[in-house]
Structures are given as C-alpha cells and as structure tokens.
Amino acid sequence: MTAFAERQKGIVSTPESFDLPADKKFALTDRFLQSLDEAGREAVAAYRAALEVRTREQLPQDWALTQNNLGIALKEQASRMVSDDKSKARELLNEAIEAYQAGLEVFTIESAPHYNTLFRENLDAATALLRQLSLD
C-alpha cells in the first residue's frame, strides 16, 4: 500500500460519517484537503525526479510527457492555494507554464498534433488562471 493510500485511511466518507457533528465533518474535510496538498507535493517531487532519468536527449517523448504531467501537478497545486497564497500560486503557475512550453518543444504540431493540442490546452488553462490571479 502506498504512503498516500495509508494516509487516506479514516478520511474516506462512510454512511456513518454523514451523521457526524459539523465540527467533525470539518475536521475530516481539513484532513482530506491536507492529504491532497501533500499528495500534490509528492507528485511534483516525483515528476522532477523522473526528469532526471527521462532526459530530453535520451528519451525526448517520455521527457515531454513528464513535463506535461509536472505542469498538471503544479497547476493543481496552484489551484488549491489561490485563496490562501496568491504569490505562491503565481509561482507554481509560472513553473507549470514553463513545463508545458518545454514539452511543446518536442511535441510540435507537425510531429505530434494530438499531444501538441493537449499540451496547448493545458498551457492555455494555466495561463488563463495566472491572468485571472493578476487581475485580482
């Protein structure tokens, strides 16, 4: 069982948990959100470690896909902290944008139109969220 799965024990809603007092429900929700944040940090660390092994020179397509996954993990982290720490959210979004752009250097519209479109959609979503943060 993974470390994340271990942490999920006792967090999953059961029929019995619906009858809990509000303060207990809030505590469960907080624990669940904390576990999501921790899982997000672990995912980012794992993708960064994978990029050390999956180098652009040796495995360009795997490297590009890992860049995309890193971008997704960073954007998700940023999305969860927008209301708490806009500065950190902006930093994470800029890192996500860099990751998507790096992947697009490998998956061009000519060489891989499907992946190029997917990466561009992810890039556009991160850019839109960053723009929205800048307006706030």
ABEGO torsion letter per residue (X at the ends): XBAAAAAABGABBBAAAAABBAAAAAAAAAAAAAAAAAAAAAAAAAAAAAAAABBAAABAAAAAAAAAAAAAAAAAAAAAAAAABAAAAAAAAAAAAAAAAAAAAABBAAABAAAAAAAAAAAAAAAAAAAAAAAX
